[in-house]
Amino acid sequence: MTTKNLKLAHILLVEDNEGDILLTLDAFEESRLNTKVSVARNGQEALDFLKKRANFSDVQRPDLVLLDINIPIFNGFEVLEVIKKDESLKKIPVIMLTTSSNQKDIERAYKNHCNSYVQKPLEMDDFMNAILKIEEFWLQLTVLAQ
């Protein structure tokens, strides 16, 4: 598949698990797309990044957010709710990327307008494949709002 858009795709990964951060970064490194991945390790950092506060005043707005549910300070649901209620942020696709298969979590995520809910595979190869499929769909196939 050829890439339609040669623009650098910017992804905000909101994750506190160092192993998952490394796996996700490795998966994007292996991809064919020109991507930049920024990492926020808690909900406060994610919101500061998205709203360009504190140490993040000069950051580029992400094209896509990968958001874990179980993160410190503000959990993923709280971060999602803020994103989707903010006129300047709500068009950014948010993919919940989490270990939870709890139906209540899935329903709560979609109720708060997540764009997709992906359960993290436990096996490393499956995890890498899931990240590449997310990238393929959201950054190659889908036309994103500017």
VMD Tcl script that draws the C-alpha trace (Angstrom):
set ca {
  {0.00 0.00 0.00}
  {1.33 3.43 -0.84}
  {0.89 6.33 1.50}
  {-1.47 9.04 0.27}
  {-0.01 11.65 2.52}
  {3.71 12.15 3.01}
  {3.11 14.60 5.87}
  {4.64 13.64 9.18}
  {1.89 11.98 11.22}
  {2.01 12.97 14.88}
  {0.72 10.53 17.48}
  {0.27 11.19 21.19}
  {0.68 7.99 23.17}
  {-0.78 8.30 26.68}
  {0.65 5.34 28.56}
  {2.42 4.79 31.89}
  {3.70 1.24 31.30}
  {7.31 1.47 30.06}
  {7.12 -1.93 28.35}
  {4.04 -0.92 26.36}
  {5.63 2.42 25.49}
  {8.72 0.66 24.10}
  {6.65 -1.86 22.14}
  {4.50 0.88 20.64}
  {7.52 2.98 19.68}
  {9.15 -0.10 18.11}
  {6.00 -0.83 16.09}
  {5.88 2.70 14.70}
  {9.60 2.56 13.90}
  {8.97 -0.57 11.80}
  {6.16 1.05 9.85}
  {6.37 2.57 6.41}
  {4.90 5.88 7.51}
  {6.72 8.99 8.58}
  {5.50 9.24 12.18}
  {6.45 11.18 15.26}
  {5.29 9.73 18.58}
  {5.09 11.89 21.68}
  {4.54 10.20 25.03}
  {2.53 11.42 28.01}
  {2.86 9.18 31.07}
  {-0.21 10.40 33.00}
  {-3.50 12.17 32.43}
  {-2.28 15.57 33.58}
  {0.67 15.44 31.19}
  {-1.66 14.41 28.35}
  {-4.01 17.34 28.96}
  {-1.12 19.79 29.33}
  {0.29 18.50 26.03}
  {-3.04 18.77 24.19}
  {-3.83 22.21 25.60}
  {-0.22 23.40 25.12}
  {0.27 24.27 28.77}
  {3.30 24.18 31.07}
  {6.33 22.68 29.26}
  {4.28 21.92 26.13}
  {3.61 25.40 24.72}
  {5.51 24.69 21.47}
  {4.29 21.14 20.70}
  {2.64 20.13 17.46}
  {-1.02 19.11 17.74}
  {-1.31 15.32 17.37}
  {-3.19 13.73 14.48}
  {-4.15 10.75 16.65}
  {-4.26 9.93 20.38}
  {-3.65 6.41 21.72}
  {-5.06 6.50 25.24}
  {-4.78 3.92 28.01}
  {-7.52 3.78 30.64}
  {-5.39 3.03 33.69}
  {-3.04 5.99 33.92}
  {-2.16 8.15 36.95}
  {-3.56 11.53 38.01}
  {-6.47 11.64 35.53}
  {-7.54 8.29 34.13}
  {-8.14 7.69 30.43}
  {-11.89 8.24 30.73}
  {-11.34 11.65 32.32}
  {-8.86 12.62 29.62}
  {-11.21 11.39 26.88}
  {-14.09 13.41 28.32}
  {-12.01 16.62 28.34}
  {-10.82 16.03 24.76}
  {-14.27 15.37 23.35}
  {-15.86 18.37 25.12}
  {-13.19 20.80 23.91}
  {-14.02 22.45 20.56}
  {-10.35 22.75 19.63}
  {-9.56 19.08 20.39}
  {-12.68 17.02 19.74}
  {-11.86 16.29 16.08}
  {-8.68 14.45 17.04}
  {-9.37 10.70 16.84}
  {-8.90 8.98 20.19}
  {-8.25 5.25 20.25}
  {-8.59 3.63 23.66}
  {-5.66 1.18 23.78}
  {-6.04 -0.81 26.98}
  {-5.88 -4.23 28.58}
  {-9.47 -3.96 29.83}
  {-12.08 -6.20 28.22}
  {-14.72 -5.10 30.74}
  {-17.97 -4.33 28.89}
  {-18.65 -1.36 31.22}
  {-15.29 0.17 30.23}
  {-16.05 -0.35 26.53}
  {-19.51 1.23 26.87}
  {-18.15 4.14 28.90}
  {-15.43 4.82 26.31}
  {-17.91 4.90 23.42}
  {-20.41 6.91 25.46}
  {-17.67 9.55 25.79}
  {-17.06 9.47 22.03}
  {-13.86 7.50 21.65}
  {-13.26 6.69 18.00}
  {-12.17 3.12 18.59}
  {-11.55 0.71 21.47}
  {-8.67 -1.74 21.08}
  {-7.79 -4.33 23.69}
  {-4.02 -4.70 23.99}
  {-2.95 -8.18 22.89}
  {-0.82 -10.00 25.43}
  {1.68 -11.51 22.97}
  {4.39 -9.15 21.69}
  {3.90 -10.02 17.99}
  {0.14 -9.57 18.30}
  {0.65 -6.23 20.06}
  {2.99 -5.02 17.31}
  {0.51 -6.16 14.66}
  {-2.34 -4.32 16.39}
  {-0.33 -1.07 16.43}
  {0.48 -1.45 12.73}
  {-3.21 -2.03 11.92}
  {-4.20 1.06 13.91}
  {-1.62 3.03 11.98}
  {-2.71 1.62 8.64}
  {-6.38 2.41 9.23}
  {-6.12 5.79 10.97}
  {-3.11 7.25 9.17}
  {-3.26 5.68 5.69}
  {-6.88 4.86 4.93}
  {-8.82 7.46 6.91}
  {-8.98 11.12 5.95}
  {-8.54 13.10 9.16}
  {-9.95 16.56 9.90}
  {-7.42 19.37 10.01}
}
mol new
graphics top color blue
foreach p $ca { graphics top sphere $p radius 0.5 }
foreach p [lrange $ca 0 end-1] q [lrange $ca 1 end] { graphics top cylinder $p $q radius 0.2 }
display resetview
